[in-house]
Amino acid sequence: MLWQTRGFLFCLSSRIVYYGVLNLSIAHSAGSSPVRAYPTTMRHIKLLTTDSLTLEYNAVEDYIVATWHGAFTRDVIKQGYEQILFFMQKEHCHKLLDNHYDVQGLWVEVTDWLAYDWHPRAEKAGLQYHAAVYSQDYFSRLSTDRAINMVRQGIAKGFETTENAEGWLNSL
């Protein structure tokens, strides 16, 4: 740790980040990597932005936020979830808020891959809780529900709102 007059630098996992002296939050969960300090203004750290997916790390509550946009295709889903897995491992994160609210269309043909290929790999990498926010689109909602029901009991759960999904993740 390097101290300075008006703030400090904190090095963790070969990453150096500047933190101001005031308004620090400490993020740590059982079984996770060492304690991390973040200014409260950095609650959500952008990790990735594409046409169909925005990934953020909630540094205070210690979970990945995946916000999907538009129509799902096989390639979009697979590439997006592989990115989620990469950043979950990079951030040593055990919780995922998977927001499908703005997703459109039926993607039921990929639910087998999500439940039986990606999810076991994510669990092996440390995923313990997966909160999915249902889409406002009927067919996308059916696909999300099918995927949730195919995943091991208790690890994935569907929610009507982002607030309810956040509340569940924060209660764990």
Secondary structure, DSSP 8 states (H G I E B T S, - for coil): -EE-SSEEEEEETTEEEEEESSSEEEE--TTSSS-EEEEGGGSEEEEEE-SSEEEEEETTTTEEEEEEEEE--HHHHHHHHHHHHHHHHHHT--EEEEEEEEEES--GGGHHHIIIIIHHHHHHTT--EEEEE--SSHHHHHHHHHHHHHS-TTTEEEESSHHHHHHHHHH-
